[in-house]
Amino acid sequence: MNDLVLIIESNTTKLRKLREILSREGFNIMTVTDRESALNICSKIKIEYVLANPADIRLNEIESTNNK
């Protein structure tokens, strides 16, 4: 599977576990711990899926950045 998933999670323990699970399923994973890093990545790379804790980031900003 070549789909690129961006995981946004401030809790690094949860972040590692999510990366482990999705990598095992064949997803290509990028991870960040904050909103600014996520926006930076989405402005440069085509992300297929975003997995995020709503408390960590406002997804509508990532969506609009990724559609450029």
Residue pairs with C-beta under 8 A, 6 or more apart in sequence:
1 25
1 26
1 27
1 28
2 28
3 27
3 28
3 48
3 49
4 27
4 28
4 29
4 30
4 45
4 46
4 47
4 48
4 49
5 22
5 27
5 28
5 29
5 30
5 47
5 48
5 49
5 50
5 51
6 30
6 31
6 32
6 38
6 41
6 42
6 47
6 49
6 50
6 51
6 52
6 62
7 15
7 18
7 19
7 22
7 29
7 30
7 31
7 32
7 50
7 51
7 52
8 31
8 32
8 33
8 34
8 35
8 38
8 50
8 51
8 52
8 53
8 56
8 57
9 15
9 18
9 31
9 33
9 51
9 52
9 53
9 56
10 33
10 34
10 53
10 55
10 56
11 53
12 33
15 31
15 33
18 31
18 51
19 29
19 31
22 29
22 51
23 29
27 49
30 41
30 45
30 47
32 38
32 41
33 56
34 56
34 57
35 56
35 57
35 58
35 61
38 50
38 52
38 57
38 62
39 61
39 62
39 65
41 47
42 50
42 62
42 65
42 66
43 65
43 66
43 68
46 66
47 62
47 66
50 59
50 62
50 63
52 59
52 62
